């Protein structure tokens, strides 16, 4: 392998990361135009949004382990092809049902791409310092894609139809399919053992109900269905864990969690995403419905925080060459907590923008370092499974952040107004004024009270997120500091093909 080829491989590996992260945020901006064209019901619209994340979360562990067995590059190529086909199907979906199916196929493709790209970095960059830089670039691409999603969607929707937000994936996938086999090295577990189908079913049976329960609580509150789903998910997860402990060749090597650097890093990622995604749920609503911005303007005001996340990920790798990782991770999370304190205490456009910059920088910095610790702690032949666990932590953290912080804000809003959502209140007030049932002043008073209640709910959610991040910062500093010896153990060389 030539000296430059690992970096060329990295350039190819960040392509699917960009697509997946863009796809996570692009739909929110396109949803109004999509709903006007396809006219989905409330349940169908919810499934259009959630089908992607449900399938992605449910299949990450299975696909990560499958890549260890059949070859991570091979799985990446298959997944990229599936993602490209699903993007075309989504772009030209004639009905809401067809779009739901296409979004589920996108989740299937995404479940193969994320663990494959992350684990292949370990093969391409076996030397720790270069690997740390590569992981930082990977993390920055993820942050950058999430930041670009709303802006890309806003620009496309100014000139094209809603399907263009999916069709933009196709050229990038085509480049990946051409260059991937040429520049990305293959790797796999040389002694994988048999694939346990029952374990794969159990992992799906654990993840899908849990993610469904979290999302239901976030949108509808604590319902009987959410409770039953949570119980089913926990039960399937318990059976899954017991089965892995008995199998000679488990689908998921639970021994990875015995290494403190691995288990703590996965937990830090989960809690960092918990706070970040929870705020990302609320800030666009604040900018649009409280401050009166349009979707594109709101996305542009959030862009500094997302760009700061890219800088934080890249800067973390450079700082780690001179400073110890546990202290840097704790400092990054503490800065993120300070950002949420600013949002809670100051509010307003300046408080939100500066607070989001601190949050984005701190979370991205800490997660670039914990991602490197995860790869360093995992044996090379189990890199796919380790990457899948890390990505599953991201998905669970996002679902928890939406459910918990979203529910806190919703509970405060409903308790103060008796209404369900700020957007619904604004629409209802306008309808009542037009119907003559409220005067213009009374309608304005109703909307002003709803906006004030939303701000109080946002402040409560930000304060809770700040507490979680502050505790996580302290725990990461203490626990990872004691786990430094884990990182000195020799790693097995990847099985390159």
Secondary structure as a PSIPRED ss2 file (coil, helix, strand):
# PSIPRED VFORMAT (PSIPRED V4.0)

   1 X C   1.000  0.000  0.000
   2 X C   1.000  0.000  0.000
   3 X C   1.000  0.000  0.000
   4 X C   1.000  0.000  0.000
   5 X H   0.000  1.000  0.000
   6 X H   0.000  1.000  0.000
   7 X H   0.000  1.000  0.000
   8 X H   0.000  1.000  0.000
   9 X H   0.000  1.000  0.000
  10 X H   0.000  1.000  0.000
  11 X H   0.000  1.000  0.000
  12 X H   0.000  1.000  0.000
  13 X H   0.000  1.000  0.000
  14 X H   0.000  1.000  0.000
  15 X H   0.000  1.000  0.000
  16 X H   0.000  1.000  0.000
  17 X H   0.000  1.000  0.000
  18 X H   0.000  1.000  0.000
  19 X H   0.000  1.000  0.000
  20 X H   0.000  1.000  0.000
  21 X H   0.000  1.000  0.000
  22 X H   0.000  1.000  0.000
  23 X H   0.000  1.000  0.000
  24 X H   0.000  1.000  0.000
  25 X H   0.000  1.000  0.000
  26 X H   0.000  1.000  0.000
  27 X H   0.000  1.000  0.000
  28 X H   0.000  1.000  0.000
  29 X H   0.000  1.000  0.000
  30 X H   0.000  1.000  0.000
  31 X H   0.000  1.000  0.000
  32 X H   0.000  1.000  0.000
  33 X H   0.000  1.000  0.000
  34 X H   0.000  1.000  0.000
  35 X H   0.000  1.000  0.000
  36 X H   0.000  1.000  0.000
  37 X H   0.000  1.000  0.000
  38 X H   0.000  1.000  0.000
  39 X C   1.000  0.000  0.000
  40 X C   1.000  0.000  0.000
  41 X C   1.000  0.000  0.000
  42 X H   0.000  1.000  0.000
  43 X H   0.000  1.000  0.000
  44 X H   0.000  1.000  0.000
  45 X H   0.000  1.000  0.000
  46 X H   0.000  1.000  0.000
  47 X H   0.000  1.000  0.000
  48 X H   0.000  1.000  0.000
  49 X H   0.000  1.000  0.000
  50 X H   0.000  1.000  0.000
  51 X H   0.000  1.000  0.000
  52 X H   0.000  1.000  0.000
  53 X H   0.000  1.000  0.000
  54 X H   0.000  1.000  0.000
  55 X H   0.000  1.000  0.000
  56 X H   0.000  1.000  0.000
  57 X H   0.000  1.000  0.000
  58 X H   0.000  1.000  0.000
  59 X H   0.000  1.000  0.000
  60 X H   0.000  1.000  0.000
  61 X H   0.000  1.000  0.000
  62 X H   0.000  1.000  0.000
  63 X H   0.000  1.000  0.000
  64 X H   0.000  1.000  0.000
  65 X H   0.000  1.000  0.000
  66 X H   0.000  1.000  0.000
  67 X H   0.000  1.000  0.000
  68 X H   0.000  1.000  0.000
  69 X H   0.000  1.000  0.000
  70 X H   0.000  1.000  0.000
  71 X C   1.000  0.000  0.000
  72 X H   0.000  1.000  0.000
  73 X H   0.000  1.000  0.000
  74 X H   0.000  1.000  0.000
  75 X H   0.000  1.000  0.000
  76 X H   0.000  1.000  0.000
  77 X H   0.000  1.000  0.000
  78 X H   0.000  1.000  0.000
  79 X H   0.000  1.000  0.000
  80 X H   0.000  1.000  0.000
  81 X H   0.000  1.000  0.000
  82 X H   0.000  1.000  0.000
  83 X H   0.000  1.000  0.000
  84 X H   0.000  1.000  0.000
  85 X H   0.000  1.000  0.000
  86 X H   0.000  1.000  0.000
  87 X H   0.000  1.000  0.000
  88 X H   0.000  1.000  0.000
  89 X H   0.000  1.000  0.000
  90 X H   0.000  1.000  0.000
  91 X H   0.000  1.000  0.000
  92 X C   1.000  0.000  0.000
  93 X C   1.000  0.000  0.000
  94 X C   1.000  0.000  0.000
  95 X C   1.000  0.000  0.000
  96 X H   0.000  1.000  0.000
  97 X H   0.000  1.000  0.000
  98 X H   0.000  1.000  0.000
  99 X H   0.000  1.000  0.000
 100 X H   0.000  1.000  0.000
 101 X H   0.000  1.000  0.000
 102 X H   0.000  1.000  0.000
 103 X H   0.000  1.000  0.000
 104 X H   0.000  1.000  0.000
 105 X H   0.000  1.000  0.000
 106 X H   0.000  1.000  0.000
 107 X H   0.000  1.000  0.000
 108 X H   0.000  1.000  0.000
 109 X H   0.000  1.000  0.000
 110 X H   0.000  1.000  0.000
 111 X H   0.000  1.000  0.000
 112 X H   0.000  1.000  0.000
 113 X H   0.000  1.000  0.000
 114 X H   0.000  1.000  0.000
 115 X H   0.000  1.000  0.000
 116 X H   0.000  1.000  0.000
 117 X H   0.000  1.000  0.000
 118 X H   0.000  1.000  0.000
 119 X H   0.000  1.000  0.000
 120 X H   0.000  1.000  0.000
 121 X H   0.000  1.000  0.000
 122 X H   0.000  1.000  0.000
 123 X H   0.000  1.000  0.000
 124 X H   0.000  1.000  0.000
 125 X C   1.000  0.000  0.000
 126 X C   1.000  0.000  0.000
 127 X C   1.000  0.000  0.000
 128 X H   0.000  1.000  0.000
 129 X H   0.000  1.000  0.000
 130 X H   0.000  1.000  0.000
 131 X H   0.000  1.000  0.000
 132 X H   0.000  1.000  0.000
 133 X H   0.000  1.000  0.000
 134 X H   0.000  1.000  0.000
 135 X H   0.000  1.000  0.000
 136 X H   0.000  1.000  0.000
 137 X H   0.000  1.000  0.000
 138 X H   0.000  1.000  0.000
 139 X H   0.000  1.000  0.000
 140 X H   0.000  1.000  0.000
 141 X H   0.000  1.000  0.000
 142 X H   0.000  1.000  0.000
 143 X H   0.000  1.000  0.000
 144 X H   0.000  1.000  0.000
 145 X H   0.000  1.000  0.000
 146 X H   0.000  1.000  0.000
 147 X H   0.000  1.000  0.000
 148 X H   0.000  1.000  0.000
 149 X H   0.000  1.000  0.000
 150 X H   0.000  1.000  0.000
 151 X H   0.000  1.000  0.000
 152 X H   0.000  1.000  0.000
 153 X H   0.000  1.000  0.000
 154 X H   0.000  1.000  0.000
 155 X H   0.000  1.000  0.000
 156 X H   0.000  1.000  0.000
 157 X H   0.000  1.000  0.000
 158 X H   0.000  1.000  0.000
 159 X H   0.000  1.000  0.000
 160 X C   1.000  0.000  0.000
 161 X C   1.000  0.000  0.000
 162 X C   1.000  0.000  0.000
 163 X C   1.000  0.000  0.000
 164 X H   0.000  1.000  0.000
 165 X H   0.000  1.000  0.000
 166 X H   0.000  1.000  0.000
 167 X H   0.000  1.000  0.000
 168 X C   1.000  0.000  0.000
 169 X H   0.000  1.000  0.000
 170 X H   0.000  1.000  0.000
 171 X H   0.000  1.000  0.000
 172 X H   0.000  1.000  0.000
 173 X H   0.000  1.000  0.000
 174 X H   0.000  1.000  0.000
 175 X H   0.000  1.000  0.000
 176 X H   0.000  1.000  0.000
 177 X H   0.000  1.000  0.000
 178 X H   0.000  1.000  0.000
 179 X H   0.000  1.000  0.000
 180 X H   0.000  1.000  0.000
 181 X H   0.000  1.000  0.000
 182 X H   0.000  1.000  0.000
 183 X H   0.000  1.000  0.000
 184 X C   1.000  0.000  0.000
 185 X C   1.000  0.000  0.000
 186 X C   1.000  0.000  0.000
 187 X E   0.000  0.000  1.000
 188 X C   1.000  0.000  0.000
 189 X C   1.000  0.000  0.000
 190 X C   1.000  0.000  0.000
 191 X C   1.000  0.000  0.000
 192 X C   1.000  0.000  0.000
 193 X C   1.000  0.000  0.000
 194 X C   1.000  0.000  0.000
 195 X C   1.000  0.000  0.000
 196 X C   1.000  0.000  0.000
 197 X H   0.000  1.000  0.000
 198 X H   0.000  1.000  0.000
 199 X H   0.000  1.000  0.000
 200 X H   0.000  1.000  0.000
 201 X H   0.000  1.000  0.000
 202 X H   0.000  1.000  0.000
 203 X H   0.000  1.000  0.000
 204 X H   0.000  1.000  0.000
 205 X H   0.000  1.000  0.000
 206 X H   0.000  1.000  0.000
 207 X H   0.000  1.000  0.000
 208 X H   0.000  1.000  0.000
 209 X H   0.000  1.000  0.000
 210 X H   0.000  1.000  0.000
 211 X H   0.000  1.000  0.000
 212 X H   0.000  1.000  0.000
 213 X H   0.000  1.000  0.000
 214 X H   0.000  1.000  0.000
 215 X H   0.000  1.000  0.000
 216 X H   0.000  1.000  0.000
 217 X H   0.000  1.000  0.000
 218 X H   0.000  1.000  0.000
 219 X H   0.000  1.000  0.000
 220 X H   0.000  1.000  0.000
 221 X C   1.000  0.000  0.000
 222 X C   1.000  0.000  0.000
 223 X C   1.000  0.000  0.000
 224 X H   0.000  1.000  0.000
 225 X H   0.000  1.000  0.000
 226 X H   0.000  1.000  0.000
 227 X H   0.000  1.000  0.000
 228 X H   0.000  1.000  0.000
 229 X H   0.000  1.000  0.000
 230 X H   0.000  1.000  0.000
 231 X H   0.000  1.000  0.000
 232 X H   0.000  1.000  0.000
 233 X H   0.000  1.000  0.000
 234 X H   0.000  1.000  0.000
 235 X H   0.000  1.000  0.000
 236 X H   0.000  1.000  0.000
 237 X H   0.000  1.000  0.000
 238 X H   0.000  1.000  0.000
 239 X H   0.000  1.000  0.000
 240 X H   0.000  1.000  0.000
 241 X H   0.000  1.000  0.000
 242 X H   0.000  1.000  0.000
 243 X H   0.000  1.000  0.000
 244 X H   0.000  1.000  0.000
 245 X H   0.000  1.000  0.000
 246 X H   0.000  1.000  0.000
 247 X C   1.000  0.000  0.000
 248 X C   1.000  0.000  0.000
 249 X C   1.000  0.000  0.000
 250 X C   1.000  0.000  0.000
 251 X C   1.000  0.000  0.000
 252 X C   1.000  0.000  0.000
 253 X C   1.000  0.000  0.000
 254 X H   0.000  1.000  0.000
 255 X H   0.000  1.000  0.000
 256 X H   0.000  1.000  0.000
 257 X H   0.000  1.000  0.000
 258 X H   0.000  1.000  0.000
 259 X C   1.000  0.000  0.000
 260 X H   0.000  1.000  0.000
 261 X H   0.000  1.000  0.000
 262 X H   0.000  1.000  0.000
 263 X H   0.000  1.000  0.000
 264 X H   0.000  1.000  0.000
 265 X H   0.000  1.000  0.000
 266 X H   0.000  1.000  0.000
 267 X H   0.000  1.000  0.000
 268 X H   0.000  1.000  0.000
 269 X H   0.000  1.000  0.000
 270 X H   0.000  1.000  0.000
 271 X H   0.000  1.000  0.000
 272 X H   0.000  1.000  0.000
 273 X H   0.000  1.000  0.000
 274 X H   0.000  1.000  0.000
 275 X H   0.000  1.000  0.000
 276 X H   0.000  1.000  0.000
 277 X H   0.000  1.000  0.000
 278 X H   0.000  1.000  0.000
 279 X H   0.000  1.000  0.000
 280 X H   0.000  1.000  0.000
 281 X H   0.000  1.000  0.000
 282 X H   0.000  1.000  0.000
 283 X H   0.000  1.000  0.000
 284 X H   0.000  1.000  0.000
 285 X H   0.000  1.000  0.000
 286 X H   0.000  1.000  0.000
 287 X H   0.000  1.000  0.000
 288 X H   0.000  1.000  0.000
 289 X H   0.000  1.000  0.000
 290 X H   0.000  1.000  0.000
 291 X C   1.000  0.000  0.000
 292 X C   1.000  0.000  0.000
 293 X C   1.000  0.000  0.000
 294 X C   1.000  0.000  0.000
 295 X H   0.000  1.000  0.000
 296 X H   0.000  1.000  0.000
 297 X H   0.000  1.000  0.000
 298 X H   0.000  1.000  0.000
 299 X H   0.000  1.000  0.000
 300 X H   0.000  1.000  0.000
 301 X H   0.000  1.000  0.000
 302 X H   0.000  1.000  0.000
 303 X H   0.000  1.000  0.000
 304 X H   0.000  1.000  0.000
 305 X H   0.000  1.000  0.000
 306 X H   0.000  1.000  0.000
 307 X H   0.000  1.000  0.000
 308 X H   0.000  1.000  0.000
 309 X H   0.000  1.000  0.000
 310 X H   0.000  1.000  0.000
 311 X H   0.000  1.000  0.000
 312 X H   0.000  1.000  0.000
 313 X H   0.000  1.000  0.000
 314 X H   0.000  1.000  0.000
 315 X H   0.000  1.000  0.000
 316 X H   0.000  1.000  0.000
 317 X H   0.000  1.000  0.000
 318 X H   0.000  1.000  0.000
 319 X H   0.000  1.000  0.000
 320 X C   1.000  0.000  0.000
 321 X C   1.000  0.000  0.000
 322 X C   1.000  0.000  0.000
 323 X C   1.000  0.000  0.000
 324 X C   1.000  0.000  0.000
 325 X H   0.000  1.000  0.000
 326 X H   0.000  1.000  0.000
 327 X H   0.000  1.000  0.000
 328 X H   0.000  1.000  0.000
 329 X H   0.000  1.000  0.000
 330 X H   0.000  1.000  0.000
 331 X H   0.000  1.000  0.000
 332 X H   0.000  1.000  0.000
 333 X H   0.000  1.000  0.000
 334 X H   0.000  1.000  0.000
 335 X H   0.000  1.000  0.000
 336 X H   0.000  1.000  0.000
 337 X H   0.000  1.000  0.000
 338 X H   0.000  1.000  0.000
 339 X H   0.000  1.000  0.000
 340 X H   0.000  1.000  0.000
 341 X H   0.000  1.000  0.000
 342 X H   0.000  1.000  0.000
 343 X H   0.000  1.000  0.000
 344 X H   0.000  1.000  0.000
 345 X H   0.000  1.000  0.000
 346 X C   1.000  0.000  0.000
 347 X C   1.000  0.000  0.000
 348 X H   0.000  1.000  0.000
 349 X H   0.000  1.000  0.000
 350 X H   0.000  1.000  0.000
 351 X H   0.000  1.000  0.000
 352 X H   0.000  1.000  0.000
 353 X H   0.000  1.000  0.000
 354 X H   0.000  1.000  0.000
 355 X H   0.000  1.000  0.000
 356 X H   0.000  1.000  0.000
 357 X H   0.000  1.000  0.000
 358 X H   0.000  1.000  0.000
 359 X H   0.000  1.000  0.000
 360 X H   0.000  1.000  0.000
 361 X H   0.000  1.000  0.000
 362 X H   0.000  1.000  0.000
 363 X H   0.000  1.000  0.000
 364 X H   0.000  1.000  0.000
 365 X H   0.000  1.000  0.000
 366 X H   0.000  1.000  0.000
 367 X H   0.000  1.000  0.000
 368 X H   0.000  1.000  0.000
 369 X H   0.000  1.000  0.000
 370 X H   0.000  1.000  0.000
 371 X H   0.000  1.000  0.000
 372 X H   0.000  1.000  0.000
 373 X H   0.000  1.000  0.000
 374 X H   0.000  1.000  0.000
 375 X H   0.000  1.000  0.000
 376 X H   0.000  1.000  0.000
 377 X H   0.000  1.000  0.000
 378 X C   1.000  0.000  0.000
 379 X C   1.000  0.000  0.000
 380 X H   0.000  1.000  0.000
 381 X H   0.000  1.000  0.000
 382 X H   0.000  1.000  0.000
 383 X H   0.000  1.000  0.000
 384 X H   0.000  1.000  0.000
 385 X H   0.000  1.000  0.000
 386 X H   0.000  1.000  0.000
 387 X H   0.000  1.000  0.000
 388 X H   0.000  1.000  0.000
 389 X H   0.000  1.000  0.000
 390 X H   0.000  1.000  0.000
 391 X H   0.000  1.000  0.000
 392 X H   0.000  1.000  0.000
 393 X H   0.000  1.000  0.000
 394 X H   0.000  1.000  0.000
 395 X H   0.000  1.000  0.000
 396 X H   0.000  1.000  0.000
 397 X H   0.000  1.000  0.000
 398 X H   0.000  1.000  0.000
 399 X H   0.000  1.000  0.000
 400 X H   0.000  1.000  0.000
 401 X H   0.000  1.000  0.000
 402 X H   0.000  1.000  0.000
 403 X H   0.000  1.000  0.000
 404 X H   0.000  1.000  0.000
 405 X H   0.000  1.000  0.000
 406 X H   0.000  1.000  0.000
 407 X H   0.000  1.000  0.000
 408 X H   0.000  1.000  0.000
 409 X H   0.000  1.000  0.000
 410 X H   0.000  1.000  0.000
 411 X H   0.000  1.000  0.000
 412 X H   0.000  1.000  0.000
 413 X H   0.000  1.000  0.000
 414 X H   0.000  1.000  0.000
 415 X H   0.000  1.000  0.000
 416 X H   0.000  1.000  0.000
 417 X H   0.000  1.000  0.000
 418 X C   1.000  0.000  0.000
 419 X C   1.000  0.000  0.000
 420 X C   1.000  0.000  0.000
 421 X C   1.000  0.000  0.000
 422 X H   0.000  1.000  0.000
 423 X H   0.000  1.000  0.000
 424 X H   0.000  1.000  0.000
 425 X H   0.000  1.000  0.000
 426 X H   0.000  1.000  0.000
 427 X H   0.000  1.000  0.000
 428 X H   0.000  1.000  0.000
 429 X H   0.000  1.000  0.000
 430 X H   0.000  1.000  0.000
 431 X H   0.000  1.000  0.000
 432 X H   0.000  1.000  0.000
 433 X H   0.000  1.000  0.000
 434 X H   0.000  1.000  0.000
 435 X C   1.000  0.000  0.000
 436 X C   1.000  0.000  0.000
 437 X C   1.000  0.000  0.000
 438 X C   1.000  0.000  0.000
 439 X C   1.000  0.000  0.000
 440 X H   0.000  1.000  0.000
 441 X H   0.000  1.000  0.000
 442 X H   0.000  1.000  0.000
 443 X H   0.000  1.000  0.000
 444 X H   0.000  1.000  0.000
 445 X H   0.000  1.000  0.000
 446 X H   0.000  1.000  0.000
 447 X H   0.000  1.000  0.000
 448 X H   0.000  1.000  0.000
 449 X H   0.000  1.000  0.000
 450 X H   0.000  1.000  0.000
 451 X H   0.000  1.000  0.000
 452 X H   0.000  1.000  0.000
 453 X H   0.000  1.000  0.000
 454 X H   0.000  1.000  0.000
 455 X H   0.000  1.000  0.000
 456 X H   0.000  1.000  0.000
 457 X H   0.000  1.000  0.000
 458 X H   0.000  1.000  0.000
 459 X H   0.000  1.000  0.000
 460 X H   0.000  1.000  0.000
 461 X H   0.000  1.000  0.000
 462 X H   0.000  1.000  0.000
 463 X H   0.000  1.000  0.000
 464 X H   0.000  1.000  0.000
 465 X H   0.000  1.000  0.000
 466 X H   0.000  1.000  0.000
 467 X H   0.000  1.000  0.000
 468 X H   0.000  1.000  0.000
 469 X H   0.000  1.000  0.000
 470 X H   0.000  1.000  0.000
 471 X H   0.000  1.000  0.000
 472 X H   0.000  1.000  0.000
 473 X H   0.000  1.000  0.000
 474 X H   0.000  1.000  0.000
 475 X H   0.000  1.000  0.000
 476 X H   0.000  1.000  0.000
 477 X H   0.000  1.000  0.000
 478 X H   0.000  1.000  0.000
 479 X H   0.000  1.000  0.000
 480 X H   0.000  1.000  0.000
 481 X H   0.000  1.000  0.000
 482 X H   0.000  1.000  0.000
 483 X C   1.000  0.000  0.000
 484 X H   0.000  1.000  0.000
 485 X H   0.000  1.000  0.000
 486 X H   0.000  1.000  0.000
 487 X H   0.000  1.000  0.000
 488 X H   0.000  1.000  0.000
 489 X C   1.000  0.000  0.000
 490 X C   1.000  0.000  0.000
 491 X C   1.000  0.000  0.000
 492 X C   1.000  0.000  0.000
 493 X C   1.000  0.000  0.000
 494 X C   1.000  0.000  0.000
 495 X C   1.000  0.000  0.000
 496 X E   0.000  0.000  1.000
 497 X C   1.000  0.000  0.000
